[in-house]
Amino acid sequence: MKEQLKEIQVTFSQRLREVNEMQALENLRVEYLGKTGVLKEILRGMGKLPKEERPVMGAHANEVRDALEEAIESKRQELKDRQLDAKIAKEWIDITLPGKKIQMGHPHPSTLTTRQIIDVFHSMGFVLEDGPEIDTVANNFDALNSPPDHPSRDLSDTFYFDEVNLLRTHTSPVQVRTMMKQKPPIRMISIGRCFRNDALDATHSPMFTQCEGLVVDEGITMGDLKGTLEQFVKLLFGADTKSVFRPHNFPFTEPSAEVDITCFKCKGAGCRFCSGSGAIEILGCGMVHPQVLEYCGIDSERYTGFAFGMGIERVTMLRYEIDDIRYLFENDQRFSRQFRR
Ligand SMILES: [Zn+2]
């Protein structure tokens, strides 16, 4: 029996050396130490031994069992360590490598322009008003003294839903809504999307953003209009920017003007950007037509006002020297990433 135990230890040691993974180790353990294992089989044979030999053999068999258990345990630890080493090797990170750059979002150039315009007018005490993009023919045209045969009313220029509703062609209906709900003094701007049936090209888009302003109070003059807008262009384009008022014609203002500013590229000398004129047209404006005030329930004998309007996209294109309006709507990040301030 002693020899048998010796034999078991030797073969077990050989077998254990060949074990490379946990499942094989467990199989070996069951084979030798399990309920029907090799060792149990031997112990069962103890009964045949002479009585005096039994305790000695029993003790020896226990020693062998302990030795096997210990060997298995240390092998298990070894396999565990090896697994951990393999895992660490596989998941190893080189912390000296440069990190992946995370793309940070930032505002669209038109948004940057919009924010700056709002800031400038806020600083002059203007309140931001909002209105719906779908408005009535009355608010969009009738209230603004637009004659029934005015070309802008044409089906080919305006998107109508029916005889009453349309997609607003300018933000002026917001001025109308403000004048109807609020008594002077009024000092407001509104910024929003407008829609005209224009073909898309480098300078036109069927959808664009307008910024309009309105001041109504007692004693408002053309001088207030000029002062306000001159201040505005200086704050937006720089202190040395000059503005020139050219007479123009709009149905909703009388007198009306268009404003040119000094070309900020060539400072008036003339360049490709301003087509050699040294000046760039920036906005339209004028004194609110008395009929518009009356339509909105404001006494035109007592109150006067001025209004102005400009295209956000146009101002954005001027500020960032963008030569095609379509870039502003395509949202190609390679484009918009260039403009951060
Ligand atoms: Zn120029």
Boltz pocket constraint, residues with backbone or C-beta under 6 A from the ligand:
constraints:
  - pocket:
      binder: B
      contacts: [[A, 263], [A, 264], [A, 265], [A, 266], [A, 267], [A, 268], [A, 269], [A, 270], [A, 271], [A, 272], [A, 273], [A, 274], [A, 275], [A, 276], [A, 278], [A, 279]]
      max_distance: 6.0
